Amino acid sequence: MSQFRLQTGIILGPSVIGRDKKMANIMFQPENMLLNNTISAIAGIYFIFINSLKMDKSRLLSVVKSSWHVGLITYLVPWALSIYVFYQVQDNIPGIVGGSFPVYLLVLSTRSYVAVIVNALGELNLLSSELGQLAISSATVHELIGWLLMCVALLMQGPNKESDDRMKGVLTVLSLFALTLFSIFVLRPLILQVIRKTSDGKPVNGNYVGALLFAPLIAGVLSDVLGSTYFPGALLMGLIIPAGPPLGSVLVEKCELILSEILLPFLYIRFSVLANVYSITNHEAFGYFHMILATAYAGKVVGSLLSMLFFKTSLRNAFLLAFILNSKGVLDLMISVRFRMFKYMDETIYTAFVLSNMLVSAIMVPLIQIFYKPQTRIKGSDSTEICTRTVQATPLVSQLRVLCCIHCEDNVPGILTLLNAMNVTENGPIGSYPVHLTELIGRSAPLLEPYDTKNMRRMRDSTDRIMKALSKYLKSSNLSVTIQPFRIISPYKIMHDFICKLAQDESIPLIILPFPESLEIIGKTTSLRSLILGVEEQSPCTVGILLDRCTPRYLGSTELPFKVAVFFFGGTDDREALALVMRMLGNPGVRIKFFRIHLTGELQENYMEKNHDDCLVKEFRDKNIGNHGLEYHELEANLSEQVMDMIRSVENKYDLVVVGKRRGPKSQLDEEMNPWVEHKELGVIGDMLASSDFGGGFMSVLVIHCLGSIDGSMRISDNVQGLDQVSENRDSDSLIKKFRFSGPDS
């Protein structure tokens, strides 16, 4: 773990070396430490600000509702157990002051922080796992409870208070309450006004960004002057600013690199200077204190086991959830420094606390990495359900569910044109699941949720505009298309997990992914192509990659037909492409030219499923005898050059070209042309068609990649169970209301 190694090295190094007087005089001179302490305080302010800013405040209630029992039990059980153990052995720990302070200390030891959990899961690539999502939700509940209790604890300046001190505490509470009201009712409306004034797609004015970057420093100092610490002020400023673009993401981008690479090391040095491994002389107190902390960690396991009774999952997942929630980080150490500065704990106990945090992280994180292996490919509960995850297995008279992924507004016309071309009728309706894919910037945790169309009027983000455009067009065209919109906010490296899970959860047989060529997303081309490869590898259904270059238009008229070319070489992908084209034949505004290419000579291939290809094509021809919307051609090619010439013959003649990605196992054609392929995700023929110099760059391309496990003997007319029957009662909110685990022992 990179962050753990950095934190451990910076803390333990100065902690040990600094005890040598000569080294201490050189490295930790008083005037230098004054500067270090000032910078570390600034680092603490911005660390709290950035992490509170990343929190998705709009989802707090829904998150708490979905996992409140897990968060509450995993918080209260370890807290209660550790308090009980402490009061049994408190006489043996003289380094901790009495009174109410031990309660506050154990509040710190038993809570989990969203920032720490997200960072640990991110480095383990488990952010998209169901267990990881539950851990983040539980940590959010911990945050809500913990911040409330810790604010009260920090306002209490000591365990034994005189009346004057208590009056100061009351005045501090009232002052902070006034600061909170001012932030919510004065500062937040001004910030929202700045966001409303920002034009769509344009950056926020630099003057506003500079002022808001300086604001947490002012708020932190102000809350410290009012008698508390800089925690509440920095926290408030982060909470009143909306997470994500356009403002939240800019602030995070400006701060995060400087904070992590420059400011935080000074904070680690402060942790280390206060810790002294040579001060551990009272081994009895050291052991008893670690026993209390161990009770708190074990209490997380007990609480996790109790809460997991609601899910009826495996013991392994319960233990792993406890391991994740036991992860420790910077925030724990920041609050412990406060306790040490006010002498609520002595040097020995503080050092023990720091060492315990690092030891727990060193143990828990590798255990999670070793024992939690979420399934990389999601499979159906039985063979019948798996077989219905393709277009071939979806009857023409049943609903075809299509998951339409959208990166930006430029993708909408191409998606609409493709849906329109599929001859959408009452007998063959389409269930459209448009999903807006957004990179995770300025937020702490990834998000997959249904998009609430009722809130579109009061929202003005790109998701709103995309969903409104889809709804408006489909309603005006009177197509039999139902819409269930979603949005995914995630890092690109794990976004494919969310897409595949949504397809699995909704029993969707076809995913449409736009191929990145828009200027708006050209800077993210590498990430988006990696996303496509990830979806192709892990998808539980068929994947269609759409390169949109065609002018969008309504396809109900025969005066200006939509021309489609289909190249059929053979193999599973080509059969799936043919099944999709079958749905277009009934559309009066679509004209299809079908090229059946027989490979001979050196390119002749011995497909195991060649009989299935011939049977399917024969069935296709027999069903469309007399159909004026179809032209059928059979061609032969014995050299790859001839194949390329045949494909070039369609230049500038068609609006859309449909082709399968793979020819078949050990395809000679693919092997010969692979060295010249630029985009592996499109396959050999798809890459040629997607070239900018092919057809003048005006033809759209649809590359089909079929689920590899589909049985080759399946026909497009087979009477298989429809998707409506497979998942008739599925709830579109299931991914955020339920947590179903897919761990090794589930």
LINZIGI-V217475 format. One record per residue. N is the residue number from 1. OMEGA is omega in whole degrees, 0 to 359 (NA if undefined). NEAR is the number of other ideal C-beta (glycine too) atoms within 8 Angstrom. Layout:
n->N omega->OMEGA near->NEAR
n->N omega->OMEGA near->NEAR
This chain:
n->1 omega->187 near->8
n->2 omega->182 near->6
n->3 omega->179 near->8
n->4 omega->180 near->11
n->5 omega->178 near->8
n->6 omega->181 near->10
n->7 omega->181 near->12
n->8 omega->181 near->10
n->9 omega->183 near->8
n->10 omega->182 near->12
n->11 omega->185 near->14
n->12 omega->182 near->11
n->13 omega->179 near->9
n->14 omega->181 near->13
n->15 omega->181 near->14
n->16 omega->184 near->8
n->17 omega->184 near->9
n->18 omega->179 near->12
n->19 omega->173 near->9
n->20 omega->187 near->7
n->21 omega->180 near->5
n->22 omega->179 near->6
n->23 omega->180 near->9
n->24 omega->179 near->10
n->25 omega->180 near->8
n->26 omega->189 near->6
n->27 omega->189 near->10
n->28 omega->175 near->9
n->29 omega->184 near->8
n->30 omega->181 near->5
n->31 omega->177 near->6
n->32 omega->181 near->9
n->33 omega->176 near->10
n->34 omega->177 near->8
n->35 omega->180 near->8
n->36 omega->180 near->12
n->37 omega->178 near->9
n->38 omega->180 near->8
n->39 omega->180 near->10
n->40 omega->176 near->13
n->41 omega->177 near->9
n->42 omega->178 near->10
n->43 omega->178 near->13
n->44 omega->179 near->12
n->45 omega->184 near->14
n->46 omega->176 near->14
n->47 omega->178 near->15
n->48 omega->180 near->15
n->49 omega->183 near->15
n->50 omega->183 near->14
n->51 omega->175 near->14
n->52 omega->177 near->12
n->53 omega->182 near->15
n->54 omega->181 near->15
n->55 omega->178 near->15
n->56 omega->185 near->12
n->57 omega->182 near->8
n->58 omega->183 near->5
n->59 omega->184 near->9
n->60 omega->183 near->11
n->61 omega->181 near->6
n->62 omega->178 near->9
n->63 omega->179 near->11
n->64 omega->181 near->13
n->65 omega->185 near->6
n->66 omega->186 near->11
n->67 omega->184 near->13
n->68 omega->183 near->9
n->69 omega->178 near->8
n->70 omega->180 near->16
n->71 omega->183 near->16
n->72 omega->182 near->10
n->73 omega->180 near->12
n->74 omega->175 near->17
n->75 omega->187 near->15
n->76 omega->182 near->8
n->77 omega->178 near->13
n->78 omega->178 near->18
n->79 omega->181 near->13
n->80 omega->181 near->9
n->81 omega->182 near->13
n->82 omega->177 near->16
n->83 omega->180 near->11
n->84 omega->181 near->8
n->85 omega->182 near->11
n->86 omega->183 near->12
n->87 omega->173 near->8
n->88 omega->186 near->6
n->89 omega->187 near->11
n->90 omega->180 near->10
n->91 omega->181 near->4
n->92 omega->181 near->8
n->93 omega->183 near->13
n->94 omega->184 near->7
n->95 omega->179 near->11
n->96 omega->179 near->14
n->97 omega->183 near->9
n->98 omega->181 near->7
n->99 omega->183 near->8
n->100 omega->185 near->7
n->101 omega->179 near->13
n->102 omega->178 near->13
n->103 omega->180 near->9
n->104 omega->178 near->12
n->105 omega->181 near->12
n->106 omega->169 near->14
n->107 omega->178 near->13
n->108 omega->186 near->12
n->109 omega->186 near->12
n->110 omega->181 near->12
n->111 omega->176 near->12
n->112 omega->182 near->13
n->113 omega->180 near->14
n->114 omega->182 near->14
n->115 omega->181 near->11
n->116 omega->181 near->15
n->117 omega->181 near->15
n->118 omega->180 near->12
n->119 omega->180 near->10
n->120 omega->180 near->15
n->121 omega->179 near->14
n->122 omega->179 near->9
n->123 omega->178 near->10
n->124 omega->183 near->9
n->125 omega->180 near->7
n->126 omega->182 near->11
n->127 omega->183 near->13
n->128 omega->181 near->12
n->129 omega->181 near->11
n->130 omega->177 near->10
n->131 omega->177 near->16
n->132 omega->178 near->12
n->133 omega->178 near->10
n->134 omega->179 near->12
n->135 omega->179 near->14
n->136 omega->179 near->13
n->137 omega->179 near->14
n->138 omega->178 near->15
n->139 omega->176 near->15
n->140 omega->176 near->15
n->141 omega->177 near->16
n->142 omega->180 near->15
n->143 omega->182 near->12
n->144 omega->179 near->10
n->145 omega->186 near->12
n->146 omega->180 near->13
n->147 omega->178 near->9
n->148 omega->182 near->8
n->149 omega->183 near->10
n->150 omega->176 near->14
n->151 omega->176 near->12
n->152 omega->181 near->8
n->153 omega->182 near->10
n->154 omega->176 near->10
n->155 omega->178 near->12
n->156 omega->187 near->11
n->157 omega->178 near->8
n->158 omega->183 near->11
n->159 omega->182 near->10
n->160 omega->189 near->4
n->161 omega->170 near->10
n->162 omega->183 near->5
n->163 omega->180 near->6
n->164 omega->179 near->6
n->165 omega->179 near->10
n->166 omega->176 near->9
n->167 omega->176 near->8
n->168 omega->178 near->10
n->169 omega->178 near->13
n->170 omega->178 near->8
n->171 omega->178 near->9
n->172 omega->178 near->12
n->173 omega->180 near->9
n->174 omega->179 near->8
n->175 omega->178 near->10
n->176 omega->176 near->14
n->177 omega->177 near->8
n->178 omega->177 near->8
n->179 omega->179 near->15
n->180 omega->179 near->9
n->181 omega->179 near->8
n->182 omega->181 near->9
n->183 omega->185 near->13
n->184 omega->189 near->9
n->185 omega->178 near->7
n->186 omega->184 near->8
n->187 omega->183 near->10
n->188 omega->176 near->11
n->189 omega->178 near->8
n->190 omega->179 near->8
n->191 omega->178 near->13
n->192 omega->178 near->9
n->193 omega->176 near->8
n->194 omega->179 near->12
n->195 omega->180 near->11
n->196 omega->181 near->7
n->197 omega->181 near->5
n->198 omega->180 near->11
n->199 omega->180 near->4
n->200 omega->178 near->6
n->201 omega->180 near->4
n->202 omega->178 near->6
n->203 omega->178 near->7
n->204 omega->179 near->11
n->205 omega->183 near->8
n->206 omega->179 near->7
n->207 omega->178 near->6
n->208 omega->180 near->10
n->209 omega->179 near->13
n->210 omega->179 near->8
n->211 omega->181 near->8
n->212 omega->176 near->11
n->213 omega->179 near->10
n->214 omega->185 near->8
n->215 omega->181 near->10
n->216 omega->177 near->15
n->217 omega->179 near->10
n->218 omega->181 near->9
n->219 omega->179 near->14
n->220 omega->178 near->14
n->221 omega->181 near->10
n->222 omega->179 near->10
n->223 omega->177 near->17
n->224 omega->178 near->10
n->225 omega->182 near->6
n->226 omega->175 near->10
n->227 omega->178 near->9
n->228 omega->175 near->12
n->229 omega->178 near->8
n->230 omega->181 near->13
n->231 omega->185 near->13
n->232 omega->181 near->12
n->233 omega->179 near->17
n->234 omega->179 near->18
n->235 omega->180 near->12
n->236 omega->181 near->13
n->237 omega->178 near->15
n->238 omega->183 near->16
n->239 omega->184 near->10
n->240 omega->178 near->10
n->241 omega->180 near->13
n->242 omega->179 near->10
n->243 omega->176 near->12
n->244 omega->182 near->11
n->245 omega->4 near->9
n->246 omega->189 near->9
n->247 omega->184 near->16
n->248 omega->181 near->14
n->249 omega->179 near->11
n->250 omega->180 near->13
n->251 omega->179 near->15
n->252 omega->180 near->13
n->253 omega->181 near->10
n->254 omega->188 near->9
n->255 omega->198 near->12
n->256 omega->183 near->9
n->257 omega->180 near->7
n->258 omega->181 near->9
n->259 omega->186 near->13
n->260 omega->187 near->8
n->261 omega->185 near->7
n->262 omega->189 near->8
n->263 omega->185 near->14
n->264 omega->176 near->12
n->265 omega->176 near->10
n->266 omega->177 near->12
n->267 omega->177 near->14
n->268 omega->179 near->12
n->269 omega->178 near->12
n->270 omega->176 near->12
n->271 omega->187 near->12
n->272 omega->182 near->14
n->273 omega->179 near->12
n->274 omega->179 near->10
n->275 omega->181 near->13
n->276 omega->183 near->9
n->277 omega->180 near->11
n->278 omega->180 near->5
n->279 omega->183 near->8
n->280 omega->178 near->10
n->281 omega->177 near->5
n->282 omega->186 near->9
n->283 omega->179 near->7
n->284 omega->178 near->7
n->285 omega->179 near->13
n->286 omega->181 near->11
n->287 omega->180 near->8
n->288 omega->179 near->11
n->289 omega->177 near->14
n->290 omega->176 near->10
n->291 omega->178 near->10
n->292 omega->179 near->15
n->293 omega->178 near->12
n->294 omega->176 near->8
n->295 omega->178 near->12
n->296 omega->179 near->15
n->297 omega->178 near->11
n->298 omega->177 near->10
n->299 omega->175 near->15
n->300 omega->179 near->15
n->301 omega->179 near->11
n->302 omega->179 near->11
n->303 omega->178 near->15
n->304 omega->179 near->16
n->305 omega->179 near->12
n->306 omega->182 near->9
n->307 omega->181 near->12
n->308 omega->175 near->13
n->309 omega->179 near->7
n->310 omega->185 near->7
n->311 omega->180 near->8
n->312 omega->181 near->5
n->313 omega->186 near->9
n->314 omega->176 near->9
n->315 omega->181 near->7
n->316 omega->180 near->10
n->317 omega->178 near->15
n->318 omega->178 near->14
n->319 omega->181 near->12
n->320 omega->176 near->14
n->321 omega->178 near->16
n->322 omega->178 near->14
n->323 omega->180 near->11
n->324 omega->182 near->15
n->325 omega->178 near->15
n->326 omega->180 near->11
n->327 omega->183 near->14
n->328 omega->182 near->9
n->329 omega->188 near->14
n->330 omega->185 near->10
n->331 omega->177 near->12
n->332 omega->182 near->13
n->333 omega->179 near->11
n->334 omega->181 near->11
n->335 omega->178 near->10
n->336 omega->175 near->13
n->337 omega->178 near->11
n->338 omega->179 near->10
n->339 omega->180 near->12
n->340 omega->181 near->12
n->341 omega->178 near->6
n->342 omega->175 near->8
n->343 omega->172 near->7
n->344 omega->176 near->11
n->345 omega->181 near->13
n->346 omega->185 near->9
n->347 omega->181 near->11
n->348 omega->182 near->13
n->349 omega->178 near->13
n->350 omega->179 near->14
n->351 omega->178 near->14
n->352 omega->180 near->12
n->353 omega->180 near->12
n->354 omega->180 near->13
n->355 omega->179 near->10
n->356 omega->179 near->10
n->357 omega->181 near->12
n->358 omega->180 near->14
n->359 omega->180 near->8
n->360 omega->179 near->12
n->361 omega->180 near->14
n->362 omega->182 near->10
n->363 omega->188 near->8
n->364 omega->186 near->12
n->365 omega->177 near->14
n->366 omega->178 near->8
n->367 omega->177 near->10
n->368 omega->182 near->14
n->369 omega->183 near->8
n->370 omega->191 near->6
n->371 omega->180 near->10
n->372 omega->180 near->13
n->373 omega->179 near->6
n->374 omega->183 near->10
n->375 omega->179 near->7
n->376 omega->174 near->5
n->377 omega->182 near->8
n->378 omega->182 near->9
n->379 omega->181 near->6
n->380 omega->183 near->10
n->381 omega->177 near->3
n->382 omega->185 near->6
n->383 omega->180 near->6
n->384 omega->181 near->10
n->385 omega->179 near->11
n->386 omega->183 near->11
n->387 omega->181 near->12
n->388 omega->181 near->15
n->389 omega->177 near->15
n->390 omega->177 near->16
n->391 omega->179 near->13
n->392 omega->185 near->13
n->393 omega->179 near->12
n->394 omega->181 near->13
n->395 omega->181 near->8
n->396 omega->183 near->9
n->397 omega->179 near->5
n->398 omega->181 near->10
n->399 omega->174 near->10
n->400 omega->180 near->15
n->401 omega->184 near->13
n->402 omega->175 near->13
n->403 omega->185 near->14
n->404 omega->179 near->11
n->405 omega->184 near->11
n->406 omega->178 near->13
n->407 omega->183 near->10
n->408 omega->184 near->9
n->409 omega->179 near->8
n->410 omega->180 near->8
n->411 omega->187 near->12
n->412 omega->181 near->11
n->413 omega->180 near->9
n->414 omega->178 near->13
n->415 omega->180 near->16
n->416 omega->179 near->12
n->417 omega->180 near->15
n->418 omega->178 near->12
n->419 omega->180 near->15
n->420 omega->182 near->12
n->421 omega->186 near->14
n->422 omega->175 near->13
n->423 omega->183 near->11
n->424 omega->179 near->11
n->425 omega->178 near->8
n->426 omega->178 near->5
n->427 omega->178 near->5
n->428 omega->183 near->16
n->429 omega->178 near->12
n->430 omega->171 near->15
n->431 omega->185 near->12
n->432 omega->177 near->13
n->433 omega->178 near->15
n->434 omega->182 near->13
n->435 omega->177 near->14
n->436 omega->181 near->14
n->437 omega->182 near->12
n->438 omega->178 near->11
n->439 omega->180 near->10
n->440 omega->176 near->8
n->441 omega->178 near->9
n->442 omega->176 near->13
n->443 omega->183 near->14
n->444 omega->187 near->10
n->445 omega->177 near->10
n->446 omega->188 near->13
n->447 omega->169 near->11
n->448 omega->183 near->12
n->449 omega->172 near->11
n->450 omega->179 near->9
n->451 omega->183 near->10
n->452 omega->181 near->6
n->453 omega->180 near->8
n->454 omega->182 near->4
n->455 omega->185 near->7
n->456 omega->183 near->10
n->457 omega->183 near->4
n->458 omega->177 near->4
n->459 omega->184 near->8
n->460 omega->180 near->6
n->461 omega->184 near->7
n->462 omega->177 near->10
n->463 omega->179 near->11
n->464 omega->182 near->10
n->465 omega->180 near->11
n->466 omega->182 near->13
n->467 omega->178 near->15
n->468 omega->179 near->9
n->469 omega->178 near->10
n->470 omega->183 near->15
n->471 omega->183 near->10
n->472 omega->182 near->8
n->473 omega->184 near->9
n->474 omega->177 near->13
n->475 omega->182 near->7
n->476 omega->182 near->6
n->477 omega->178 near->9
n->478 omega->177 near->4
n->479 omega->180 near->9
n->480 omega->182 near->9
n->481 omega->174 near->11
n->482 omega->185 near->8
n->483 omega->171 near->11
n->484 omega->187 near->10
n->485 omega->176 near->13
n->486 omega->170 near->14
n->487 omega->179 near->12
n->488 omega->174 near->15
n->489 omega->189 near->10
n->490 omega->169 near->16
n->491 omega->183 near->10
n->492 omega->185 near->11
n->493 omega->178 near->7
n->494 omega->184 near->12
n->495 omega->181 near->14
n->496 omega->178 near->11
n->497 omega->180 near->11
n->498 omega->180 near->13
n->499 omega->181 near->16
n->500 omega->178 near->14
n->501 omega->178 near->12
n->502 omega->177 near->16
n->503 omega->178 near->13
n->504 omega->186 near->10
n->505 omega->182 near->9
n->506 omega->179 near->13
n->507 omega->183 near->13
n->508 omega->181 near->14
n->509 omega->185 near->14
n->510 omega->174 near->14
n->511 omega->176 near->15
n->512 omega->179 near->12
n->513 omega->176 near->12
n->514 omega->176 near->14
n->515 omega->189 near->13
n->516 omega->173 near->11
n->517 omega->181 near->7
n->518 omega->179 near->10
n->519 omega->182 near->4
n->520 omega->184 near->7
n->521 omega->185 near->11
n->522 omega->179 near->9
n->523 omega->182 near->4
n->524 omega->186 near->10
n->525 omega->182 near->9
n->526 omega->180 near->6
n->527 omega->182 near->10
n->528 omega->178 near->12
n->529 omega->173 near->11
n->530 omega->176 near->10
n->531 omega->180 near->13
n->532 omega->179 near->13
n->533 omega->178 near->10
n->534 omega->178 near->11
n->535 omega->179 near->14
n->536 omega->184 near->11
n->537 omega->189 near->9
n->538 omega->185 near->12
n->539 omega->176 near->14
n->540 omega->184 near->13
n->541 omega->180 near->12
n->542 omega->179 near->15
n->543 omega->175 near->13
n->544 omega->180 near->13
n->545 omega->187 near->15
n->546 omega->170 near->14
n->547 omega->188 near->13
n->548 omega->176 near->14
n->549 omega->188 near->9
n->550 omega->176 near->11
n->551 omega->182 near->3
n->552 omega->177 near->7
n->553 omega->179 near->7
n->554 omega->189 near->7
n->555 omega->181 near->11
n->556 omega->184 near->6
n->557 omega->178 near->8
n->558 omega->181 near->5
n->559 omega->178 near->4
n->560 omega->188 near->4
n->561 omega->176 near->8
n->562 omega->188 near->13
n->563 omega->183 near->10
n->564 omega->174 near->16
n->565 omega->180 near->13
n->566 omega->176 near->14
n->567 omega->182 near->12
n->568 omega->176 near->14
n->569 omega->183 near->12
n->570 omega->181 near->12
n->571 omega->185 near->14
n->572 omega->182 near->13
n->573 omega->179 near->13
n->574 omega->177 near->16
n->575 omega->177 near->15
n->576 omega->176 near->16
n->577 omega->178 near->15
n->578 omega->178 near->14
n->579 omega->178 near->12
n->580 omega->179 near->14
n->581 omega->178 near->13
n->582 omega->180 near->10
n->583 omega->181 near->13
n->584 omega->189 near->13
n->585 omega->181 near->13
n->586 omega->181 near->8
n->587 omega->183 near->13
n->588 omega->181 near->8
n->589 omega->183 near->11
n->590 omega->174 near->14
n->591 omega->186 near->10
n->592 omega->173 near->13
n->593 omega->186 near->13
n->594 omega->179 near->12
n->595 omega->175 near->11
n->596 omega->186 near->10
n->597 omega->177 near->13
n->598 omega->179 near->8
n->599 omega->183 near->15
n->600 omega->177 near->8
n->601 omega->182 near->7
n->602 omega->183 near->6
n->603 omega->182 near->13
n->604 omega->186 near->9
n->605 omega->180 near->12
n->606 omega->180 near->5
n->607 omega->174 near->10
n->608 omega->183 near->6
n->609 omega->183 near->11
n->610 omega->178 near->9
n->611 omega->178 near->6
n->612 omega->177 near->10
n->613 omega->183 near->14
n->614 omega->180 near->8
n->615 omega->181 near->9
n->616 omega->179 near->12
n->617 omega->178 near->11
n->618 omega->178 near->8
n->619 omega->179 near->11
n->620 omega->180 near->12
n->621 omega->183 near->9
n->622 omega->182 near->7
n->623 omega->186 near->6
n->624 omega->174 near->10
n->625 omega->181 near->6
n->626 omega->178 near->4
n->627 omega->184 near->7
n->628 omega->178 near->4
n->629 omega->183 near->9
n->630 omega->170 near->11
n->631 omega->184 near->7
n->632 omega->180 near->8
n->633 omega->175 near->8
n->634 omega->183 near->7
n->635 omega->177 near->9
n->636 omega->178 near->8
n->637 omega->178 near->13
n->638 omega->176 near->10
n->639 omega->179 near->9
n->640 omega->178 near->10
n->641 omega->178 near->6
n->642 omega->177 near->9
n->643 omega->180 near->13
n->644 omega->178 near->9
n->645 omega->178 near->8
n->646 omega->181 near->11
n->647 omega->179 near->11
n->648 omega->182 near->8
n->649 omega->181 near->6
n->650 omega->183 near->11
n->651 omega->175 near->9
n->652 omega->181 near->6
n->653 omega->187 near->6
n->654 omega->177 near->10
n->655 omega->183 near->8
n->656 omega->175 near->15
n->657 omega->181 near->14
n->658 omega->182 near->12
n->659 omega->174 near->16
n->660 omega->182 near->19
n->661 omega->186 near->12
n->662 omega->178 near->11
n->663 omega->183 near->12
n->664 omega->180 near->12
n->665 omega->178 near->5
n->666 omega->180 near->6
n->667 omega->179 near->11
n->668 omega->179 near->11
n->669 omega->180 near->14
n->670 omega->181 near->11
n->671 omega->181 near->8
n->672 omega->186 near->7
n->673 omega->182 near->11
n->674 omega->181 near->8
n->675 omega->182 near->4
n->676 omega->182 near->5
n->677 omega->180 near->11
n->678 omega->183 near->5
n->679 omega->184 near->10
n->680 omega->183 near->7
n->681 omega->180 near->9
n->682 omega->184 near->14
n->683 omega->186 near->16
n->684 omega->183 near->11
n->685 omega->179 near->11
n->686 omega->178 near->14
n->687 omega->178 near->13
n->688 omega->181 near->11
n->689 omega->183 near->15
n->690 omega->181 near->11
n->691 omega->183 near->8
n->692 omega->179 near->4
n->693 omega->178 near->4
n->694 omega->178 near->12
n->695 omega->180 near->9
n->696 omega->179 near->6
n->697 omega->183 near->8
n->698 omega->181 near->7
n->699 omega->174 near->16
n->700 omega->182 near->13
n->701 omega->175 near->15
n->702 omega->180 near->14
n->703 omega->185 near->13
n->704 omega->175 near->16
n->705 omega->186 near->14
n->706 omega->173 near->13
n->707 omega->188 near->10
n->708 omega->186 near->5
n->709 omega->182 near->5
n->710 omega->181 near->14
n->711 omega->185 near->6
n->712 omega->184 near->9
n->713 omega->184 near->5
n->714 omega->180 near->11
n->715 omega->178 near->9
n->716 omega->179 near->12
n->717 omega->180 near->7
n->718 omega->181 near->8
n->719 omega->179 near->4
n->720 omega->182 near->11
n->721 omega->181 near->6
n->722 omega->181 near->11
n->723 omega->180 near->15
n->724 omega->181 near->8
n->725 omega->182 near->6
n->726 omega->186 near->11
n->727 omega->186 near->8
n->728 omega->187 near->6
n->729 omega->181 near->4
n->730 omega->180 near->9
n->731 omega->182 near->6
n->732 omega->179 near->8
n->733 omega->189 near->8
n->734 omega->184 near->9
n->735 omega->180 near->10
n->736 omega->180 near->9
n->737 omega->182 near->7
n->738 omega->175 near->6
n->739 omega->180 near->10
n->740 omega->188 near->6
n->741 omega->179 near->11
n->742 omega->179 near->8
n->743 omega->186 near->14
n->744 omega->184 near->7
n->745 omega->183 near->7
n->746 omega->NA near->8
